[in-house]
Amino acid sequence: MSVLFSRVLVIEDEALVGMLLEDMLQDIGCKHVELVPRFAEGMQVAESGDFDLAVLDVNLDGVSSFPIADRLIGRNIPLIFATGYGSVGMDPRYAHIPTLQKPFFFNDLERVVRRALAVD
């Protein structure tokens, strides 16, 4: 995959998962990944940050990331949800958002990134 995006926001409360996402996104072609581990910080960055794509853990230490998703959607920033529950437990309002089932492999991430960015 050629470089399709340069800045990705990853909001993930598990440090190892965040680092794995960062490495994989860079392998796909991302130039910069900003890792954010907490809801409040994620909400702030989602409000003002400049990103081509966002990856959101659905459950941030017991807090839903859906308000962050709403903020990103309002700013027209494509996003991907990451969850151990898959799309089964997702709010139907977000059915159109690609969901990455944890645990995941490189090909899974690449597929949802392409879908989120509408790249064939």
N, CA, C and O atoms as a MOPAC input file, in Angstrom:
PM7 MOZYME 1SCF
protein

 N      0.85900 1    -1.18400 1     0.00000 1
 C      0.00000 1     0.00000 1     0.00000 1
 C      0.89200 1     1.23100 1     0.00000 1
 O      1.84300 1     1.33000 1     0.77600 1
 N      0.57500 1     2.14500 1    -0.86500 1
 C      1.32300 1     3.39800 1    -0.85900 1
 C      0.81700 1     4.28000 1     0.27200 1
 O     -0.18300 1     3.96500 1     0.91800 1
 N      1.50400 1     5.37200 1     0.50500 1
 C      1.11200 1     6.27200 1     1.58800 1
 C     -0.23000 1     6.91500 1     1.24200 1
 O     -0.34600 1     7.64600 1     0.25800 1
 N     -1.22900 1     6.63500 1     2.05500 1
 C     -2.56600 1     7.17400 1     1.83100 1
 C     -2.91600 1     8.23800 1     2.85800 1
 O     -3.85300 1     9.01400 1     2.66700 1
 N     -2.17500 1     8.26700 1     3.92400 1
 C     -2.47500 1     9.16800 1     5.01200 1
 C     -1.17800 1     9.44100 1     5.75300 1
 O     -0.26500 1     8.61600 1     5.73200 1
 N     -1.09100 1    10.58500 1     6.40300 1
 C      0.15500 1    10.91400 1     7.08000 1
 C      0.00500 1    11.01600 1     8.59000 1
 O      0.98100 1    10.83100 1     9.31800 1
 N     -1.21200 1    11.31000 1     9.08100 1
 C     -1.39900 1    11.47600 1    10.53100 1
 C     -2.59600 1    10.66600 1    11.01400 1
 O     -3.70600 1    10.80500 1    10.50000 1
 N     -2.34900 1     9.81500 1    12.01300 1
 C     -3.41300 1     8.99700 1    12.58200 1
 C     -3.47100 1     9.21500 1    14.08500 1
 O     -2.44500 1     9.23600 1    14.76500 1
 N     -4.67100 1     9.37500 1    14.58600 1
 C     -4.92700 1     9.45100 1    16.00800 1
 C     -5.35500 1     8.06400 1    16.47400 1
 O     -6.30400 1     7.49200 1    15.93800 1
 N     -4.65500 1     7.52400 1    17.47000 1
 C     -5.02700 1     6.24500 1    18.06700 1
 C     -5.39300 1     6.50900 1    19.51900 1
 O     -4.55800 1     6.95800 1    20.30400 1
 N     -6.63700 1     6.23100 1    19.87300 1
 C     -7.09100 1     6.38000 1    21.25400 1
 C     -7.30400 1     4.97100 1    21.79100 1
 O     -8.28300 1     4.30100 1    21.46100 1
 N     -6.37000 1     4.54400 1    22.61900 1
 C     -6.31800 1     3.16000 1    23.10000 1
 C     -5.74900 1     3.14900 1    24.50700 1
 O     -4.66300 1     3.67900 1    24.74400 1
 N     -6.47800 1     2.54500 1    25.44900 1
 C     -6.02600 1     2.54800 1    26.83900 1
 C     -5.04600 1     1.42500 1    27.18000 1
 O     -4.42400 1     1.46500 1    28.24100 1
 N     -4.89500 1     0.44000 1    26.32300 1
 C     -3.92300 1    -0.63600 1    26.53800 1
 C     -2.63100 1    -0.28300 1    25.79400 1
 O     -2.61000 1    -0.23400 1    24.56400 1
 N     -1.56700 1    -0.04000 1    26.54100 1
 C     -0.30700 1     0.43900 1    25.95900 1
 C      0.22800 1    -0.50300 1    24.88200 1
 O      0.66600 1    -0.04200 1    23.82800 1
 N      0.20000 1    -1.80100 1    25.12600 1
 C      0.74600 1    -2.74400 1    24.14600 1
 C     -0.05200 1    -2.74400 1    22.85200 1
 O      0.52200 1    -2.82800 1    21.76600 1
 N     -1.36800 1    -2.65100 1    22.96000 1
 C     -2.21500 1    -2.58800 1    21.76300 1
 C     -1.93100 1    -1.29800 1    21.00400 1
 O     -1.85400 1    -1.30400 1    19.77600 1
 N     -1.77600 1    -0.19900 1    21.72200 1
 C     -1.45700 1     1.08000 1    21.09300 1
 C     -0.14100 1     1.03100 1    20.33800 1
 O     -0.04500 1     1.52300 1    19.21300 1
 N      0.87100 1     0.43800 1    20.95300 1
 C      2.18300 1     0.33300 1    20.28300 1
 C      2.10100 1    -0.57700 1    19.06100 1
 O      2.72300 1    -0.30100 1    18.03500 1
 N      1.33300 1    -1.66300 1    19.16900 1
 C      1.14700 1    -2.56600 1    18.03200 1
 C      0.46200 1    -1.83200 1    16.88300 1
 O      0.87700 1    -1.94300 1    15.72900 1
 N     -0.59100 1    -1.08200 1    17.20700 1
 C     -1.27700 1    -0.29400 1    16.17800 1
 C     -0.33100 1     0.71300 1    15.53400 1
 O     -0.32400 1     0.87400 1    14.31300 1
 N      0.46200 1     1.38400 1    16.35300 1
 C      1.40700 1     2.36500 1    15.82100 1
 C      2.36100 1     1.71200 1    14.82900 1
 O      2.56300 1     2.23900 1    13.73500 1
 N      2.94800 1     0.58000 1    15.18700 1
 C      3.87500 1    -0.12100 1    14.29000 1
 C      3.19200 1    -0.55100 1    12.99900 1
 O      3.73000 1    -0.35800 1    11.90900 1
 N      2.00500 1    -1.13300 1    13.12600 1
 C      1.29500 1    -1.61500 1    11.94200 1
 C      0.87800 1    -0.46400 1    11.02600 1
 O      1.00000 1    -0.56500 1     9.80500 1
 N      0.39100 1     0.62100 1    11.60900 1
 C     -0.00100 1     1.77700 1    10.80200 1
 C      1.19300 1     2.36000 1    10.05300 1
 O      1.06100 1     2.78000 1     8.90400 1
 N      2.34600 1     2.38600 1    10.69300 1
 C      3.55300 1     2.86400 1    10.01100 1
 C      3.94700 1     1.91400 1     8.88400 1
 O      4.41500 1     2.35500 1     7.83500 1
 N      3.76100 1     0.61300 1     9.09800 1
 C      4.04200 1    -0.35500 1     8.03500 1
 C      3.09600 1    -0.18500 1     6.85000 1
 O      3.48100 1    -0.43500 1     5.70800 1
 N      1.86800 1     0.23600 1     7.11300 1
 C      0.89700 1     0.47700 1     6.04300 1
 C      1.25100 1     1.74100 1     5.26900 1
 O      0.95100 1     1.83500 1     4.07900 1
 N      1.88300 1     2.71500 1     5.92300 1
 C      2.27900 1     3.92900 1     5.21200 1
 C      2.04000 1     5.21300 1     5.96600 1
 O      2.24000 1     6.29300 1     5.40900 1
 N      1.62400 1     5.13500 1     7.20100 1
 C      1.39100 1     6.33000 1     7.99800 1
 C      2.71300 1     6.94600 1     8.44400 1
 O      3.63800 1     6.23700 1     8.83900 1
 N      2.78700 1     8.25600 1     8.37700 1
 C      4.02100 1     8.95600 1     8.76500 1
 C      4.06100 1     9.30500 1    10.24400 1
 O      5.13800 1     9.32600 1    10.84000 1
 N      2.89900 1     9.58200 1    10.85500 1
 C      2.86700 1    10.00200 1    12.26000 1
 C      1.64000 1     9.42400 1    12.95200 1
 O      0.52000 1     9.54400 1    12.45500 1
 N      1.86200 1     8.79200 1    14.10700 1
 C      0.76500 1     8.26800 1    14.92300 1
 C      0.81000 1     8.97200 1    16.27100 1
 O      1.85100 1     9.01500 1    16.92600 1
 N     -0.32700 1     9.52200 1    16.67800 1
 C     -0.43700 1    10.11800 1    18.01000 1
 C     -1.24700 1     9.17100 1    18.88100 1
 O     -2.42700 1     8.93300 1    18.62300 1
 N     -0.60400 1     8.63000 1    19.91900 1
 C     -1.25300 1     7.70300 1    20.84300 1
 C     -1.81300 1     8.46600 1    22.03800 1
 O     -1.10800 1     9.24900 1    22.67500 1
 N     -3.08200 1     8.22600 1    22.33200 1
 C     -3.75000 1     8.87200 1    23.46500 1
 C     -4.41700 1     7.76700 1    24.28500 1
 O     -5.20400 1     6.99100 1    23.74200 1
 N     -4.11400 1     7.68300 1    25.59600 1
 C     -4.63000 1     6.56900 1    26.39100 1
 C     -5.92300 1     6.83100 1    27.16800 1
 O     -6.51800 1     5.88500 1    27.68400 1
 N     -6.37000 1     8.06800 1    27.26600 1
 C     -7.51200 1     8.37200 1    28.13300 1
 C     -8.60400 1     9.15200 1    27.40900 1
 O     -8.35200 1     9.87500 1    26.44500 1
 N     -9.83800 1     8.97700 1    27.91400 1
 C    -11.00200 1     9.60500 1    27.29700 1
 C    -10.87100 1    11.12400 1    27.21800 1
 O    -11.01800 1    11.70100 1    26.14100 1
 N    -10.59300 1    11.77900 1    28.35800 1
 C    -10.57000 1    13.25400 1    28.38600 1
 C     -9.55000 1    13.81100 1    27.40600 1
 O     -9.83300 1    14.76500 1    26.68200 1
 N     -8.37800 1    13.22300 1    27.38300 1
 C     -7.32500 1    13.65400 1    26.45400 1
 C     -7.75000 1    13.38100 1    25.01300 1
 O     -7.51100 1    14.19800 1    24.12300 1
 N     -8.38500 1    12.22300 1    24.78800 1
 C     -8.86300 1    11.87700 1    23.45500 1
 C     -9.91000 1    12.84900 1    22.94600 1
 O     -9.90700 1    13.22100 1    21.77200 1
 N    -10.81000 1    13.26000 1    23.83700 1
 C    -11.84500 1    14.22000 1    23.46500 1
 C    -11.22600 1    15.55400 1    23.07000 1
 O    -11.64600 1    16.17700 1    22.09500 1
 N    -10.23000 1    15.98600 1    23.82900 1
 C     -9.55500 1    17.25700 1    23.54400 1
 C     -8.83500 1    17.20300 1    22.20300 1
 O     -8.95100 1    18.12700 1    21.39800 1
 N     -8.09700 1    16.13000 1    21.95900 1
 C     -7.35000 1    15.99600 1    20.70500 1
 C     -8.31400 1    15.87100 1    19.52200 1
 O     -8.05700 1    16.41800 1    18.45000 1
 N     -9.42700 1    15.14800 1    19.71900 1
 C    -10.41600 1    14.98900 1    18.64900 1
 C    -11.04700 1    16.32000 1    18.26800 1
 O    -11.47500 1    16.50700 1    17.12900 1
 N    -11.10300 1    17.23600 1    19.21700 1
 C    -11.70200 1    18.54900 1    18.97600 1
 C    -10.82500 1    19.41900 1    18.08100 1
 O    -11.33300 1    20.14600 1    17.22700 1
 N     -9.51300 1    19.34800 1    18.27400 1
 C     -8.64900 1    20.32000 1    17.59700 1
 C     -7.52600 1    19.71800 1    16.75900 1
 O     -6.88500 1    20.43700 1    15.99300 1
 N     -7.27400 1    18.41500 1    16.88700 1
 C     -6.16200 1    17.80800 1    16.15800 1
 C     -6.42800 1    17.68500 1    14.67200 1
 O     -7.57700 1    17.64700 1    14.23300 1
 N     -5.36000 1    17.62400 1    13.90800 1
 C     -5.43900 1    17.50100 1    12.45400 1
 C     -5.00900 1    16.08700 1    12.08100 1
 O     -3.82300 1    15.76200 1    12.13100 1
 N     -5.98200 1    15.24000 1    11.70500 1
 C     -5.71300 1    13.83500 1    11.42000 1
 C     -6.39500 1    13.40800 1    10.13500 1
 O     -7.43600 1    13.94400 1     9.75600 1
 N     -5.79200 1    12.43700 1     9.47200 1
 C     -6.37500 1    11.84300 1     8.27700 1
 C     -7.27600 1    10.66700 1     8.62500 1
 O     -8.13100 1    10.27000 1     7.83400 1
 N     -7.07200 1    10.11000 1     9.82900 1
 C     -7.77800 1     8.90300 1    10.25200 1
 C     -7.65200 1     8.78100 1    11.76500 1
 O     -6.66700 1     9.23300 1    12.34900 1
 N     -8.65300 1     8.16800 1    12.39800 1
 C     -8.58900 1     7.90100 1    13.83400 1
 C     -8.97200 1     6.44800 1    14.08500 1
 O     -9.84400 1     5.89700 1    13.41300 1
 N     -8.30400 1     5.83400 1    15.06300 1
 C     -8.63500 1     4.48600 1    15.51800 1
 C     -9.01400 1     4.61000 1    16.98600 1
 O     -8.20900 1     5.05300 1    17.80500 1
 N    -10.24800 1     4.21700 1    17.32100 1
 C    -10.76000 1     4.38500 1    18.67600 1
 C    -11.07600 1     3.04800 1    19.31200 1
 O    -11.83000 1     2.24500 1    18.76200 1
 N    -10.48900 1     2.81800 1    20.47800 1
 C    -10.92400 1     1.70300 1    21.31500 1
 C    -12.32400 1     2.06900 1    21.79700 1
 O    -12.53600 1     3.19200 1    22.25400 1
 N    -13.27700 1     1.15600 1    21.70800 1
 C    -14.65500 1     1.45100 1    22.08700 1
 C    -14.78100 1     1.67800 1    23.58900 1
 O    -15.55900 1     2.52400 1    24.03000 1
 N    -14.01800 1     0.92600 1    24.37100 1
 C    -14.09800 1     1.00700 1    25.82500 1
 C    -12.76900 1     1.51500 1    26.37100 1
 O    -11.76800 1     0.80000 1    26.35000 1
 N    -12.76500 1     2.73700 1    26.85300 1
 C    -11.55200 1     3.35700 1    27.39800 1
 C    -11.61900 1     3.31400 1    28.91900 1
 O    -12.14900 1     4.22600 1    29.55600 1
 N    -11.08100 1     2.25400 1    29.48600 1
 C    -11.07700 1     2.07400 1    30.93500 1
 C    -12.48300 1     2.24900 1    31.51500 1
 O    -12.67600 1     2.94500 1    32.51200 1
 N    -13.45700 1     1.60400 1    30.87500 1
 C    -14.82600 1     1.63500 1    31.34900 1
 C    -15.68300 1     2.76400 1    30.81600 1
 O    -16.86400 1     2.84800 1    31.15400 1
 N    -15.11800 1     3.64100 1    29.98600 1
 C    -15.85000 1     4.78000 1    29.42300 1
 C    -15.98300 1     4.58000 1    27.91100 1
 O    -15.00300 1     4.27500 1    27.23200 1
 N    -17.18400 1     4.75200 1    27.39900 1
 C    -17.43800 1     4.61700 1    25.97000 1
 C    -16.75700 1     5.74400 1    25.19400 1
 O    -16.77000 1     6.89900 1    25.62000 1
 N    -16.16900 1     5.40000 1    24.06300 1
 C    -15.52400 1     6.40900 1    23.21500 1
 C    -16.48800 1     6.99400 1    22.18100 1
 O    -16.06000 1     7.75900 1    21.31700 1
 N    -17.77500 1     6.65400 1    22.24800 1
 C    -18.73100 1     7.15400 1    21.25800 1
 C    -18.80500 1     8.68600 1    21.20300 1
 O    -18.94500 1     9.22500 1    20.10500 1
 N    -18.71900 1     9.41500 1    22.32100 1
 C    -18.70100 1    10.87700 1    22.20400 1
 C    -17.49000 1    11.40100 1    21.42100 1
 O    -17.59000 1    12.40700 1    20.71900 1
 N    -16.36100 1    10.72200 1    21.54300 1
 C    -15.17500 1    11.10000 1    20.75300 1
 C    -15.46100 1    10.83400 1    19.27700 1
 O    -15.13800 1    11.65200 1    18.41500 1
 N    -16.07000 1     9.68100 1    18.99400 1
 C    -16.42500 1     9.35300 1    17.61000 1
 C    -17.34800 1    10.41600 1    17.02600 1
 O    -17.17400 1    10.84000 1    15.88300 1
 N    -18.33000 1    10.84200 1    17.81600 1
 C    -19.25300 1    11.88200 1    17.33300 1
 C    -18.50900 1    13.16300 1    16.98000 1
 O    -18.81100 1    13.80900 1    15.97700 1
 N    -17.54800 1    13.52100 1    17.79900 1
 C    -16.75600 1    14.73000 1    17.54900 1
 C    -15.96800 1    14.58000 1    16.24000 1
 O    -15.92800 1    15.50600 1    15.43100 1
 N    -15.34500 1    13.41700 1    16.03600 1
 C    -14.57200 1    13.17200 1    14.81100 1
 C    -15.47300 1    13.13800 1    13.58200 1
 O    -15.12400 1    13.68400 1    12.53500 1
 N    -16.62700 1    12.49800 1    13.71200 1
 C    -17.58000 1    12.43800 1    12.60100 1
 C    -18.01900 1    13.85100 1    12.23300 1
 O    -18.13000 1    14.18300 1    11.05300 1
 N    -18.26700 1    14.67500 1    13.23500 1
 C    -18.65100 1    16.06800 1    13.00100 1
 C    -17.58000 1    16.86800 1    12.28300 1
 O    -17.87200 1    17.86000 1    11.61600 1
 N    -16.33700 1    16.42600 1    12.42500 1
 C    -15.22100 1    17.11300 1    11.75800 1
 C    -14.82000 1    16.40700 1    10.45500 1
 O    -13.81500 1    16.76200 1     9.83900 1
 N    -15.60400 1    15.41400 1    10.04100 1
 C    -15.35100 1    14.65100 1     8.80500 1
 C    -14.01200 1    13.93500 1     8.80600 1
 O    -13.36200 1    13.83400 1     7.76600 1
 N    -13.59600 1    13.43900 1     9.95900 1
 C    -12.37000 1    12.64700 1    10.05900 1
 C    -12.76700 1    11.17400 1    10.04800 1
 O    -13.49400 1    10.72800 1    10.93500 1
 N    -12.29800 1    10.40800 1     9.05200 1
 C    -12.63200 1     8.98600 1     8.99400 1
 C    -12.13300 1     8.27200 1    10.25300 1
 O    -11.09400 1     8.62900 1    10.81000 1
 N    -12.88700 1     7.25900 1    10.69300 1
 C    -12.46100 1     6.55400 1    11.88100 1
 C    -12.75400 1     5.07500 1    11.79300 1
 O    -13.54600 1     4.60700 1    10.97500 1
 N    -12.07500 1     4.35700 1    12.67900 1
 C    -12.20300 1     2.90900 1    12.82700 1
 C    -12.39800 1     2.65500 1    14.31300 1
 O    -11.70400 1     3.24100 1    15.14500 1
 N    -13.34600 1     1.77900 1    14.64800 1
 C    -13.47200 1     1.33000 1    16.02300 1
 C    -12.64700 1     0.06200 1    16.20400 1
 O    -12.58200 1    -0.77600 1    15.30500 1
 N    -12.02000 1    -0.07500 1    17.36500 1
 C    -11.30900 1    -1.29600 1    17.73300 1
 C    -11.94500 1    -1.81800 1    19.01200 1
 O    -12.10600 1    -1.07400 1    19.98000 1
 N    -12.30800 1    -3.10200 1    19.01800 1
 C    -12.97700 1    -3.66200 1    20.18100 1
 C    -12.78900 1    -5.16100 1    20.26500 1
 O    -12.68100 1    -5.84900 1    19.25100 1
 N    -12.75200 1    -5.64900 1    21.47800 1
 C    -12.69500 1    -7.08600 1    21.70000 1
 C    -14.03700 1    -7.75400 1    21.49000 1
 O    -14.11800 1    -8.97900 1    21.41400 1
 N    -15.09600 1    -6.95200 1    21.39700 1
 C    -16.44500 1    -7.48600 1    21.23500 1
 C    -16.87500 1    -7.57800 1    19.78300 1
 O    -17.91000 1    -8.17200 1    19.48400 1
 N    -16.10400 1    -7.00500 1    18.88100 1
 C    -16.47600 1    -6.99300 1    17.47200 1
 C    -17.66800 1    -6.09400 1    17.23900 1
 O    -18.00600 1    -5.27300 1    18.09200 1
 N    -18.30100 1    -6.24100 1    16.10300 1
 C    -19.41500 1    -5.36400 1    15.75100 1
 C    -20.71200 1    -5.77100 1    16.45900 1
 O    -21.70200 1    -5.04300 1    16.38400 1
 N    -20.72300 1    -6.90700 1    17.13500 1
 C    -21.92600 1    -7.41400 1    17.79300 1
 C    -22.45700 1    -6.44700 1    18.86100 1
 O    -23.66000 1    -6.19300 1    18.91600 1
 N    -21.58000 1    -5.91100 1    19.70100 1
 C    -22.01900 1    -5.03900 1    20.77700 1
 C    -22.03800 1    -3.56200 1    20.42900 1
 O    -22.18000 1    -2.71900 1    21.31500 1
 N    -21.89900 1    -3.24200 1    19.17100 1
 C    -21.81700 1    -1.84300 1    18.75900 1
 C    -23.19400 1    -1.18700 1    18.71300 1
 O    -24.20100 1    -1.83400 1    18.42500 1
 N    -23.21000 1     0.10100 1    19.00000 1
 C    -24.40700 1     0.92200 1    18.87600 1
 C    -24.76400 1     0.97700 1    17.38300 1
 O    -23.89500 1     1.27000 1    16.56300 1
 N    -26.01900 1     0.70400 1    17.01500 1
 C    -26.41600 1     0.70100 1    15.59900 1
 C    -26.16600 1     2.02000 1    14.87900 1
 O    -26.06000 1     2.04000 1    13.65300 1
 N    -26.07000 1     3.12500 1    15.62400 1
 C    -25.79400 1     4.41800 1    14.98300 1
 C    -24.45100 1     4.41300 1    14.26500 1
 O    -24.21800 1     5.22300 1    13.36900 1
 N    -23.56500 1     3.49400 1    14.66200 1
 C    -22.21500 1     3.46600 1    14.10700 1
 C    -21.99500 1     2.26200 1    13.19100 1
 O    -20.85400 1     1.86700 1    12.95400 1
 N    -23.06300 1     1.68600 1    12.68400 1
 C    -22.96500 1     0.50000 1    11.83100 1
 C    -22.13100 1     0.76100 1    10.57600 1
 O    -21.54500 1    -0.16900 1    10.02200 1
 N    -22.07300 1     2.00200 1    10.12900 1
 C    -21.32500 1     2.35000 1     8.90800 1
 C    -19.82400 1     2.53500 1     9.17200 1
 O    -19.04900 1     2.68000 1     8.22600 1
 N    -19.40900 1     2.53100 1    10.43200 1
 C    -18.00300 1     2.72000 1    10.79000 1
 C    -17.30600 1     1.36000 1    10.79900 1
 O    -17.78700 1     0.43300 1    11.45100 1
 N    -16.18100 1     1.22000 1    10.08800 1
 C    -15.46400 1    -0.05600 1    10.11900 1
 C    -15.02600 1    -0.40300 1    11.54400 1
 O    -14.59700 1     0.46000 1    12.30900 1
 N    -15.14800 1    -1.69200 1    11.87700 1
 C    -14.79100 1    -2.16000 1    13.21500 1
 C    -13.68800 1    -3.20700 1    13.11500 1
 O    -13.78400 1    -4.16400 1    12.34700 1
 N    -12.65200 1    -3.00700 1    13.90000 1
 C    -11.51200 1    -3.91900 1    13.96700 1
 C    -11.68200 1    -4.79200 1    15.19900 1
 O    -11.66700 1    -4.29200 1    16.32300 1
 N    -11.84100 1    -6.08000 1    14.99600 1
 C    -12.01700 1    -7.03100 1    16.09500 1
 C    -10.66000 1    -7.36500 1    16.71100 1
 O     -9.74400 1    -7.79600 1    16.01000 1
 N    -10.53600 1    -7.16400 1    18.02800 1
 C     -9.31800 1    -7.55500 1    18.74500 1
 C     -9.45000 1    -9.01000 1    19.16800 1
 O    -10.54600 1    -9.41700 1    19.55200 1
 N     -8.40400 1    -9.80900 1    19.12000 1
 C     -7.09600 1    -9.49200 1    18.56000 1
 C     -7.17100 1    -9.45600 1    17.03600 1
 O     -8.05200 1   -10.07000 1    16.43500 1
 N     -6.25600 1    -8.74500 1    16.42800 1
 C     -6.27700 1    -8.56900 1    14.98400 1
 C     -4.88700 1    -8.81400 1    14.40400 1
 O     -3.88100 1    -8.81300 1    15.11400 1
 N     -4.86900 1    -9.02000 1    13.10400 1
 C     -3.62700 1    -9.20400 1    12.36500 1
 C     -3.43400 1    -8.00700 1    11.43800 1
 O     -4.34600 1    -7.20300 1    11.24400 1
 N     -2.24400 1    -7.90500 1    10.87600 1
 C     -1.89800 1    -6.81000 1     9.96900 1
 C     -2.91500 1    -6.68200 1     8.84100 1
 O     -3.37800 1    -5.58100 1     8.54200 1
 N     -3.26700 1    -7.81400 1     8.20900 1
 C     -4.20700 1    -7.77400 1     7.07900 1
 C     -5.57200 1    -7.24800 1     7.49700 1
 O     -6.23900 1    -6.56900 1     6.71600 1
 N     -6.00000 1    -7.55700 1     8.73000 1
 C     -7.27100 1    -7.04700 1     9.24200 1
 C     -7.22700 1    -5.52500 1     9.32400 1
 O     -8.14800 1    -4.84200 1     8.87600 1
 N     -6.14500 1    -5.00100 1     9.90200 1
 C     -6.00100 1    -3.55200 1    10.02900 1
 C     -5.94000 1    -2.89400 1     8.66300 1
 O     -6.60500 1    -1.88500 1     8.43000 1
 N     -5.15900 1    -3.44900 1     7.76700 1
 C     -5.04100 1    -2.87100 1     6.42700 1
 C     -6.39900 1    -2.83900 1     5.72100 1
 O     -6.72100 1    -1.86300 1     5.04400 1
 N     -7.18500 1    -3.88500 1     5.87400 1
 C     -8.51000 1    -3.95900 1     5.25300 1
 C     -9.43400 1    -2.86000 1     5.78800 1
 O    -10.10000 1    -2.18000 1     5.00700 1
 N     -9.47900 1    -2.68000 1     7.12100 1
 C    -10.38300 1    -1.66200 1     7.67800 1
 C     -9.88100 1    -0.24200 1     7.38500 1
 O    -10.68400 1     0.67800 1     7.23200 1
 N     -8.56900 1    -0.06300 1     7.30700 1
 C     -8.02700 1     1.25300 1     6.93200 1
 C     -8.47300 1     1.59000 1     5.51000 1
 O     -8.93000 1     2.70200 1     5.24700 1
 N     -8.34200 1     0.63900 1     4.60500 1
 C     -8.78000 1     0.86300 1     3.21900 1
 C    -10.27800 1     1.19300 1     3.17100 1
 O    -10.70700 1     2.07600 1     2.42900 1
 N    -11.05800 1     0.47000 1     3.97300 1
 C    -12.51000 1     0.71400 1     3.99500 1
 C    -12.81400 1     2.10400 1     4.54900 1
 O    -13.63100 1     2.83600 1     3.99100 1
 N    -12.15700 1     2.46100 1     5.64000 1
 C    -12.40800 1     3.76700 1     6.27200 1
 C    -12.03700 1     4.91700 1     5.32800 1
 O    -12.69900 1     5.95400 1     5.30100 1
 N    -10.97500 1     4.71000 1     4.56300 1
 C    -10.52100 1     5.75600 1     3.65000 1
 C    -11.11800 1     5.59500 1     2.25400 1
 O    -10.80600 1     6.36300 1     1.34400 1
 N    -11.98400 1     4.58400 1     2.09400 1
 C    -12.65100 1     4.30800 1     0.80700 1
 C    -11.64500 1     4.14300 1    -0.32000 1
 O    -11.76100 1     4.75300 1    -1.38300 1
 N    -10.64000 1     3.28800 1    -0.05100 1
 C     -9.60000 1     2.99800 1    -1.04800 1
 C     -9.74600 1     1.54800 1    -1.48500 1
 O     -9.89200 1     0.65800 1    -0.64800 1
 N     -9.70800 1     1.31000 1    -2.78100 1
 C     -9.82000 1    -0.06600 1    -3.29400 1
 C     -8.48800 1    -0.77300 1    -3.31300 1
 O     -8.41100 1    -1.93400 1    -3.71500 1

